[in-house]
Amino acid sequence: MKRLLAILAQRCPVCLQGPVFRSLLAMYKSCPHCGVLYEREHGYFLNAMFIGYAAGFLLLVPSAFYLFWINASIPFFAVIIILETLLLWPLIFRYSRVLWMHMDQVLDPRGGEDRETRRQEDKKIG
Ligand SMILES: [Zn+2]
């Protein structure tokens, strides 16, 4: 429940407190509250793109079906779908990233102890 509220409020996946975005589209590099790095590795947000595609599809398909059902002309259809996409994409962009970070945190948790384990593993290798 706490996580669900943190996702809705677009908060840090680790502490559920710090904000993820500092403006409409710009993210913090790390959590202002707990300091955890949001981008765990290069290409980390690639998976958020897939969530974004799925979300965009789910949001636009009902409108497309409706426009088809009312027999909208092709230009009208295109304008409505393009306008809807432009209005929704900041929302989709933000929530797909936040959702991906929270999914990743649930599936592969990280925290203080995780960092300690990694440091010990680095010592073994080095
Ligand atoms: Zn945090």
Backbone and ligand atoms as CSV (ligand in chain L), in Angstrom:
chain,resi,resn,atom,element,x,y,z
A,1,MET,N,N,0.833,-1.209,0.000
A,1,MET,CA,C,0.000,0.000,0.000
A,1,MET,C,C,0.865,1.256,0.000
A,2,LYS,N,N,1.945,1.213,0.853
A,2,LYS,CA,C,2.865,2.348,0.908
A,2,LYS,C,C,3.537,2.551,-0.438
A,3,ARG,N,N,3.911,1.399,-1.063
A,3,ARG,CA,C,4.575,1.467,-2.371
A,3,ARG,C,C,3.638,2.033,-3.433
A,4,LEU,N,N,2.386,1.616,-3.379
A,4,LEU,CA,C,1.401,2.095,-4.351
A,4,LEU,C,C,1.261,3.620,-4.262
A,5,LEU,N,N,1.215,4.135,-3.034
A,5,LEU,CA,C,1.122,5.587,-2.843
A,5,LEU,C,C,2.388,6.271,-3.340
A,6,ALA,N,N,3.546,5.614,-3.103
A,6,ALA,CA,C,4.818,6.190,-3.561
A,6,ALA,C,C,4.870,6.236,-5.083
A,7,ILE,N,N,4.316,5.208,-5.746
A,7,ILE,CA,C,4.276,5.194,-7.215
A,7,ILE,C,C,3.372,6.326,-7.704
A,8,LEU,N,N,2.200,6.458,-7.096
A,8,LEU,CA,C,1.266,7.512,-7.501
A,8,LEU,C,C,1.874,8.899,-7.293
A,9,ALA,N,N,2.624,9.050,-6.187
A,9,ALA,CA,C,3.233,10.345,-5.888
A,9,ALA,C,C,4.597,10.501,-6.562
A,10,GLN,N,N,5.022,9.465,-7.331
A,10,GLN,CA,C,6.306,9.457,-8.045
A,10,GLN,C,C,7.473,9.679,-7.081
A,11,ARG,N,N,7.579,8.770,-6.109
A,11,ARG,CA,C,8.641,8.846,-5.097
A,11,ARG,C,C,9.697,7.777,-5.314
A,12,CYS,N,N,10.809,7.927,-4.608
A,12,CYS,CA,C,11.956,7.017,-4.667
A,12,CYS,C,C,11.533,5.565,-4.398
A,13,PRO,N,N,12.046,4.601,-5.191
A,13,PRO,CA,C,11.664,3.203,-4.993
A,13,PRO,C,C,12.286,2.576,-3.745
A,14,VAL,N,N,13.328,3.178,-3.204
A,14,VAL,CA,C,14.005,2.584,-2.046
A,14,VAL,C,C,13.427,3.123,-0.731
A,15,CYS,N,N,13.418,4.452,-0.553
A,15,CYS,CA,C,12.936,5.008,0.718
A,15,CYS,C,C,11.460,5.415,0.646
A,16,LEU,N,N,10.905,5.474,-0.551
A,16,LEU,CA,C,9.503,5.854,-0.792
A,16,LEU,C,C,9.206,7.298,-0.356
A,17,GLN,N,N,10.268,8.110,-0.197
A,17,GLN,CA,C,10.100,9.477,0.309
A,17,GLN,C,C,10.535,10.532,-0.710
A,18,GLY,N,N,11.763,10.395,-1.201
A,18,GLY,CA,C,12.333,11.427,-2.066
A,18,GLY,C,C,11.640,11.501,-3.415
A,19,PRO,N,N,11.490,12.705,-3.969
A,19,PRO,CA,C,10.884,12.839,-5.297
A,19,PRO,C,C,11.814,12.306,-6.383
A,20,VAL,N,N,11.252,11.831,-7.483
A,20,VAL,CA,C,12.046,11.306,-8.599
A,20,VAL,C,C,12.317,12.414,-9.616
A,21,PHE,N,N,11.326,13.279,-9.847
A,21,PHE,CA,C,11.457,14.323,-10.863
A,21,PHE,C,C,11.630,15.691,-10.213
A,22,ARG,N,N,12.518,16.508,-10.839
A,22,ARG,CA,C,12.703,17.860,-10.316
A,22,ARG,C,C,11.981,18.893,-11.179
A,23,SER,N,N,11.552,18.499,-12.390
A,23,SER,CA,C,10.676,19.335,-13.219
A,23,SER,C,C,9.810,18.398,-14.040
A,24,LEU,N,N,9.088,18.942,-15.001
A,24,LEU,CA,C,8.147,18.111,-15.763
A,24,LEU,C,C,8.801,16.850,-16.318
A,25,LEU,N,N,10.003,16.995,-16.904
A,25,LEU,CA,C,10.641,15.835,-17.531
A,25,LEU,C,C,12.017,15.512,-16.974
A,26,ALA,N,N,12.610,16.396,-16.163
A,26,ALA,CA,C,13.961,16.157,-15.662
A,26,ALA,C,C,13.931,15.396,-14.337
A,27,MET,N,N,14.784,14.350,-14.281
A,27,MET,CA,C,14.861,13.526,-13.069
A,27,MET,C,C,16.034,13.957,-12.205
A,28,TYR,N,N,15.938,13.673,-10.922
A,28,TYR,CA,C,17.106,13.771,-10.066
A,28,TYR,C,C,18.019,12.593,-10.396
A,29,LYS,N,N,19.345,12.791,-10.316
A,29,LYS,CA,C,20.275,11.685,-10.548
A,29,LYS,C,C,20.190,10.674,-9.409
A,30,SER,N,N,20.041,11.202,-8.190
A,30,SER,CA,C,19.899,10.327,-7.030
A,30,SER,C,C,18.802,10.875,-6.135
A,31,CYS,N,N,18.343,10.053,-5.214
A,31,CYS,CA,C,17.241,10.441,-4.341
A,31,CYS,C,C,17.676,11.558,-3.392
A,32,PRO,N,N,16.941,12.683,-3.360
A,32,PRO,CA,C,17.296,13.779,-2.453
A,32,PRO,C,C,17.137,13.377,-0.978
A,33,HIS,N,N,16.398,12.309,-0.715
A,33,HIS,CA,C,16.145,11.891,0.667
A,33,HIS,C,C,17.157,10.846,1.146
A,34,CYS,N,N,17.338,9.746,0.390
A,34,CYS,CA,C,18.233,8.671,0.845
A,34,CYS,C,C,19.512,8.565,0.024
A,35,GLY,N,N,19.600,9.273,-1.091
A,35,GLY,CA,C,20.836,9.310,-1.866
A,35,GLY,C,C,21.048,8.161,-2.842
A,36,VAL,N,N,20.106,7.235,-2.948
A,36,VAL,CA,C,20.276,6.101,-3.863
A,36,VAL,C,C,20.267,6.598,-5.315
A,37,LEU,N,N,21.173,6.029,-6.138
A,37,LEU,CA,C,21.230,6.404,-7.559
A,37,LEU,C,C,20.018,5.827,-8.274
A,38,TYR,N,N,19.317,6.677,-9.037
A,38,TYR,CA,C,18.128,6.183,-9.729
A,38,TYR,C,C,18.487,5.325,-10.939
A,39,GLU,N,N,19.513,5.722,-11.687
A,39,GLU,CA,C,19.916,4.937,-12.865
A,39,GLU,C,C,20.948,3.909,-12.418
A,40,ARG,N,N,20.514,2.675,-12.194
A,40,ARG,CA,C,21.383,1.647,-11.625
A,40,ARG,C,C,22.538,1.282,-12.542
A,41,GLU,N,N,22.300,1.312,-13.850
A,41,GLU,CA,C,23.341,0.980,-14.826
A,41,GLU,C,C,22.986,1.647,-16.143
A,42,HIS,N,N,23.928,1.592,-17.117
A,42,HIS,CA,C,23.646,2.180,-18.432
A,42,HIS,C,C,22.468,1.464,-19.070
A,43,GLY,N,N,21.571,2.234,-19.667
A,43,GLY,CA,C,20.417,1.627,-20.328
A,43,GLY,C,C,19.366,1.151,-19.358
A,44,TYR,N,N,19.482,1.591,-18.128
A,44,TYR,CA,C,18.554,1.129,-17.087
A,44,TYR,C,C,17.101,1.450,-17.428
A,45,PHE,N,N,16.878,2.602,-18.054
A,45,PHE,CA,C,15.502,3.031,-18.311
A,45,PHE,C,C,14.942,2.510,-19.634
A,46,LEU,N,N,15.708,1.636,-20.315
A,46,LEU,CA,C,15.222,1.027,-21.546
A,46,LEU,C,C,13.940,0.245,-21.279
A,47,ASN,N,N,13.902,-0.456,-20.148
A,47,ASN,CA,C,12.700,-1.237,-19.815
A,47,ASN,C,C,11.498,-0.338,-19.550
A,48,ALA,N,N,11.758,0.895,-19.090
A,48,ALA,CA,C,10.661,1.844,-18.873
A,48,ALA,C,C,10.001,2.190,-20.202
A,49,MET,N,N,10.806,2.151,-21.277
A,49,MET,CA,C,10.249,2.409,-22.608
A,49,MET,C,C,9.175,1.388,-22.966
A,50,PHE,N,N,9.425,0.121,-22.619
A,50,PHE,CA,C,8.442,-0.923,-22.935
A,50,PHE,C,C,7.159,-0.699,-22.153
A,51,ILE,N,N,7.305,-0.279,-20.908
A,51,ILE,CA,C,6.124,0.043,-20.099
A,51,ILE,C,C,5.393,1.220,-20.736
A,52,GLY,N,N,6.171,2.203,-21.213
A,52,GLY,CA,C,5.588,3.373,-21.868
A,52,GLY,C,C,4.818,3.001,-23.131
A,53,TYR,N,N,5.396,2.091,-23.944
A,53,TYR,CA,C,4.707,1.632,-25.156
A,53,TYR,C,C,3.380,0.982,-24.794
A,54,ALA,N,N,3.431,0.085,-23.813
A,54,ALA,CA,C,2.228,-0.645,-23.405
A,54,ALA,C,C,1.177,0.331,-22.873
A,55,ALA,N,N,1.609,1.279,-22.040
A,55,ALA,CA,C,0.675,2.252,-21.463
A,55,ALA,C,C,0.064,3.118,-22.561
A,56,GLY,N,N,0.898,3.586,-23.494
A,56,GLY,CA,C,0.411,4.405,-24.601
A,56,GLY,C,C,-0.612,3.653,-25.433
A,57,PHE,N,N,-0.306,2.382,-25.703
A,57,PHE,CA,C,-1.219,1.537,-26.473
A,57,PHE,C,C,-2.552,1.403,-25.740
A,58,LEU,N,N,-2.490,1.083,-24.448
A,58,LEU,CA,C,-3.711,0.879,-23.670
A,58,LEU,C,C,-4.543,2.157,-23.564
A,59,LEU,N,N,-3.866,3.318,-23.556
A,59,LEU,CA,C,-4.591,4.579,-23.427
A,59,LEU,C,C,-5.156,5.068,-24.761
A,60,LEU,N,N,-4.445,4.758,-25.865
A,60,LEU,CA,C,-4.876,5.292,-27.166
A,60,LEU,C,C,-5.846,4.383,-27.905
A,61,VAL,N,N,-5.770,3.090,-27.668
A,61,VAL,CA,C,-6.635,2.155,-28.397
A,61,VAL,C,C,-8.130,2.430,-28.172
A,62,PRO,N,N,-8.584,2.691,-26.939
A,62,PRO,CA,C,-10.018,2.995,-26.771
A,62,PRO,C,C,-10.455,4.213,-27.585
A,63,SER,N,N,-9.616,5.264,-27.621
A,63,SER,CA,C,-9.959,6.453,-28.422
A,63,SER,C,C,-10.000,6.099,-29.898
A,64,ALA,N,N,-9.035,5.302,-30.345
A,64,ALA,CA,C,-8.998,4.919,-31.757
A,64,ALA,C,C,-10.259,4.132,-32.126
A,65,PHE,N,N,-10.661,3.207,-31.259
A,65,PHE,CA,C,-11.878,2.431,-31.518
A,65,PHE,C,C,-13.107,3.335,-31.536
A,66,TYR,N,N,-13.139,4.288,-30.600
A,66,TYR,CA,C,-14.270,5.206,-30.548
A,66,TYR,C,C,-14.349,6.028,-31.838
A,67,LEU,N,N,-13.203,6.581,-32.270
A,67,LEU,CA,C,-13.175,7.393,-33.494
A,67,LEU,C,C,-13.579,6.571,-34.710
A,68,PHE,N,N,-13.154,5.318,-34.726
A,68,PHE,CA,C,-13.531,4.413,-35.812
A,68,PHE,C,C,-15.043,4.176,-35.779
A,69,TRP,N,N,-15.553,3.985,-34.569
A,69,TRP,CA,C,-16.982,3.686,-34.368
A,69,TRP,C,C,-17.873,4.855,-34.813
A,70,ILE,N,N,-17.444,6.107,-34.546
A,70,ILE,CA,C,-18.245,7.272,-34.973
A,70,ILE,C,C,-17.951,7.673,-36.415
A,71,ASN,N,N,-17.141,6.849,-37.123
A,71,ASN,CA,C,-16.825,7.102,-38.530
A,71,ASN,C,C,-16.082,8.421,-38.749
A,72,ALA,N,N,-15.124,8.714,-37.889
A,72,ALA,CA,C,-14.350,9.946,-38.015
A,72,ALA,C,C,-13.522,9.907,-39.296
A,73,SER,N,N,-13.347,11.085,-39.913
A,73,SER,CA,C,-12.526,11.147,-41.124
A,73,SER,C,C,-11.064,10.922,-40.735
A,74,ILE,N,N,-10.251,10.525,-41.720
A,74,ILE,CA,C,-8.844,10.212,-41.455
A,74,ILE,C,C,-8.100,11.414,-40.844
A,75,PRO,N,N,-8.241,12.647,-41.430
A,75,PRO,CA,C,-7.517,13.787,-40.830
A,75,PRO,C,C,-7.977,14.067,-39.388
A,76,PHE,N,N,-9.283,13.995,-39.146
A,76,PHE,CA,C,-9.800,14.221,-37.790
A,76,PHE,C,C,-9.257,13.160,-36.836
A,77,PHE,N,N,-9.281,11.918,-37.276
A,77,PHE,CA,C,-8.742,10.789,-36.511
A,77,PHE,C,C,-7.275,11.060,-36.128
A,78,ALA,N,N,-6.482,11.463,-37.140
A,78,ALA,CA,C,-5.051,11.701,-36.916
A,78,ALA,C,C,-4.832,12.843,-35.928
A,79,VAL,N,N,-5.592,13.943,-36.108
A,79,VAL,CA,C,-5.416,15.110,-35.232
A,79,VAL,C,C,-5.742,14.744,-33.780
A,80,ILE,N,N,-6.854,14.037,-33.583
A,80,ILE,CA,C,-7.256,13.669,-32.220
A,80,ILE,C,C,-6.212,12.756,-31.568
A,81,ILE,N,N,-5.753,11.751,-32.320
A,81,ILE,CA,C,-4.783,10.803,-31.762
A,81,ILE,C,C,-3.456,11.508,-31.458
A,82,ILE,N,N,-3.032,12.403,-32.360
A,82,ILE,CA,C,-1.777,13.137,-32.140
A,82,ILE,C,C,-1.918,14.055,-30.919
A,83,LEU,N,N,-3.041,14.768,-30.812
A,83,LEU,CA,C,-3.261,15.645,-29.652
A,83,LEU,C,C,-3.274,14.843,-28.352
A,84,GLU,N,N,-3.943,13.702,-28.391
A,84,GLU,CA,C,-4.011,12.866,-27.190
A,84,GLU,C,C,-2.615,12.380,-26.794
A,85,THR,N,N,-1.825,11.995,-27.791
A,85,THR,CA,C,-0.458,11.537,-27.531
A,85,THR,C,C,0.369,12.659,-26.906
A,86,LEU,N,N,0.260,13.873,-27.482
A,86,LEU,CA,C,1.038,15.008,-26.967
A,86,LEU,C,C,0.633,15.348,-25.527
A,87,LEU,N,N,-0.663,15.243,-25.238
A,87,LEU,CA,C,-1.133,15.563,-23.890
A,87,LEU,C,C,-0.699,14.501,-22.879
A,88,LEU,N,N,-0.662,13.247,-23.329
A,88,LEU,CA,C,-0.405,12.154,-22.385
A,88,LEU,C,C,1.060,11.805,-22.205
A,89,TRP,N,N,1.933,12.174,-23.197
A,89,TRP,CA,C,3.275,11.628,-23.119
A,89,TRP,C,C,4.090,12.048,-21.889
A,90,PRO,N,N,3.945,13.276,-21.348
A,90,PRO,CA,C,4.715,13.540,-20.113
A,90,PRO,C,C,4.269,12.624,-18.969
A,91,LEU,N,N,2.977,12.374,-18.914
A,91,LEU,CA,C,2.424,11.494,-17.882
A,91,LEU,C,C,2.938,10.059,-18.068
A,92,ILE,N,N,2.896,9.589,-19.313
A,92,ILE,CA,C,3.361,8.230,-19.616
A,92,ILE,C,C,4.856,8.120,-19.337
A,93,PHE,N,N,5.625,9.121,-19.762
A,93,PHE,CA,C,7.079,9.131,-19.545
A,93,PHE,C,C,7.395,9.015,-18.056
A,94,ARG,N,N,6.763,9.854,-17.247
A,94,ARG,CA,C,7.049,9.881,-15.811
A,94,ARG,C,C,6.625,8.578,-15.147
A,95,TYR,N,N,5.381,8.152,-15.398
A,95,TYR,CA,C,4.900,6.965,-14.700
A,95,TYR,C,C,5.582,5.691,-15.182
A,96,SER,N,N,5.991,5.625,-16.453
A,96,SER,CA,C,6.673,4.410,-16.902
A,96,SER,C,C,8.022,4.276,-16.203
A,97,ARG,N,N,8.727,5.386,-16.013
A,97,ARG,CA,C,10.016,5.324,-15.312
A,97,ARG,C,C,9.832,4.969,-13.836
A,98,VAL,N,N,8.867,5.629,-13.198
A,98,VAL,CA,C,8.628,5.377,-11.780
A,98,VAL,C,C,8.183,3.926,-11.572
A,99,LEU,N,N,7.275,3.468,-12.433
A,99,LEU,CA,C,6.771,2.099,-12.332
A,99,LEU,C,C,7.907,1.093,-12.526
A,100,TRP,N,N,8.757,1.335,-13.505
A,100,TRP,CA,C,9.883,0.438,-13.765
A,100,TRP,C,C,10.832,0.400,-12.561
A,101,MET,N,N,11.157,1.555,-11.985
A,101,MET,CA,C,12.073,1.579,-10.838
A,101,MET,C,C,11.488,0.811,-9.656
A,102,HIS,N,N,10.178,0.943,-9.444
A,102,HIS,CA,C,9.543,0.238,-8.332
A,102,HIS,C,C,9.464,-1.262,-8.605
A,103,MET,N,N,9.161,-1.650,-9.849
A,103,MET,CA,C,9.143,-3.069,-10.201
A,103,MET,C,C,10.523,-3.668,-9.979
A,104,ASP,N,N,11.547,-2.950,-10.443
A,104,ASP,CA,C,12.923,-3.427,-10.301
A,104,ASP,C,C,13.310,-3.544,-8.827
A,105,GLN,N,N,12.872,-2.587,-8.027
A,105,GLN,CA,C,13.194,-2.610,-6.599
A,105,GLN,C,C,12.531,-3.808,-5.902
A,106,VAL,N,N,11.313,-4.141,-6.310
A,106,VAL,CA,C,10.612,-5.285,-5.716
A,106,VAL,C,C,11.286,-6.594,-6.144
A,107,LEU,N,N,11.654,-6.686,-7.436
A,107,LEU,CA,C,12.229,-7.926,-7.961
A,107,LEU,C,C,13.695,-8.101,-7.569
A,108,ASP,N,N,14.423,-6.983,-7.462
A,108,ASP,CA,C,15.852,-7.036,-7.156
A,108,ASP,C,C,16.176,-5.922,-6.152
A,109,PRO,N,N,15.812,-6.161,-4.879
A,109,PRO,CA,C,15.903,-5.086,-3.875
A,109,PRO,C,C,17.332,-4.592,-3.660
A,110,ARG,N,N,17.436,-3.359,-3.336
A,110,ARG,CA,C,18.725,-2.763,-2.970
A,110,ARG,C,C,18.508,-1.843,-1.789
A,111,GLY,N,N,19.553,-1.663,-1.034
A,111,GLY,CA,C,19.484,-0.787,0.132
A,111,GLY,C,C,20.879,-0.671,0.683
A,112,GLY,N,N,21.039,-0.343,1.945
A,112,GLY,CA,C,22.347,-0.207,2.563
A,112,GLY,C,C,23.117,-1.512,2.559
A,113,GLU,N,N,22.420,-2.629,2.883
A,113,GLU,CA,C,23.106,-3.934,2.983
A,113,GLU,C,C,23.572,-4.413,1.608
A,114,ASP,N,N,22.841,-4.034,0.572
A,114,ASP,CA,C,23.190,-4.405,-0.794
A,114,ASP,C,C,24.526,-3.776,-1.181
A,115,ARG,N,N,24.681,-2.513,-0.828
A,115,ARG,CA,C,25.904,-1.785,-1.150
A,115,ARG,C,C,27.095,-2.425,-0.408
A,116,GLU,N,N,26.861,-2.836,0.840
A,116,GLU,CA,C,27.917,-3.461,1.644
A,116,GLU,C,C,28.346,-4.785,1.021
A,117,THR,N,N,27.380,-5.594,0.587
A,117,THR,CA,C,27.686,-6.879,-0.045
A,117,THR,C,C,28.522,-6.666,-1.300
A,118,ARG,N,N,28.128,-5.659,-2.093
A,118,ARG,CA,C,28.849,-5.404,-3.341
A,118,ARG,C,C,30.291,-4.995,-3.035
A,119,ARG,N,N,30.477,-4.208,-1.983
A,119,ARG,CA,C,31.825,-3.763,-1.618
A,119,ARG,C,C,32.692,-4.978,-1.236
A,120,GLN,N,N,32.090,-5.926,-0.505
A,120,GLN,CA,C,32.837,-7.131,-0.113
A,120,GLN,C,C,33.186,-7.977,-1.336
A,121,GLU,N,N,32.238,-8.067,-2.288
A,121,GLU,CA,C,32.493,-8.843,-3.507
A,121,GLU,C,C,33.618,-8.198,-4.321
A,122,ASP,N,N,33.631,-6.849,-4.364
A,122,ASP,CA,C,34.699,-6.146,-5.083
A,122,ASP,C,C,36.056,-6.441,-4.467
A,123,LYS,N,N,36.112,-6.535,-3.135
A,123,LYS,CA,C,37.379,-6.825,-2.444
A,123,LYS,C,C,37.880,-8.216,-2.823
A,124,LYS,N,N,36.957,-9.178,-2.900
A,124,LYS,CA,C,37.322,-10.556,-3.244
A,124,LYS,C,C,37.937,-10.615,-4.629
A,125,ILE,N,N,37.324,-9.876,-5.571
A,125,ILE,CA,C,37.813,-9.885,-6.962
A,125,ILE,C,C,39.157,-9.170,-7.035
A,126,GLY,N,N,39.235,-7.995,-6.416
A,126,GLY,CA,C,40.441,-7.177,-6.461
A,126,GLY,C,C,41.489,-7.702,-5.537
L,1,ZN,ZN,ZN,15.182,7.530,-1.566
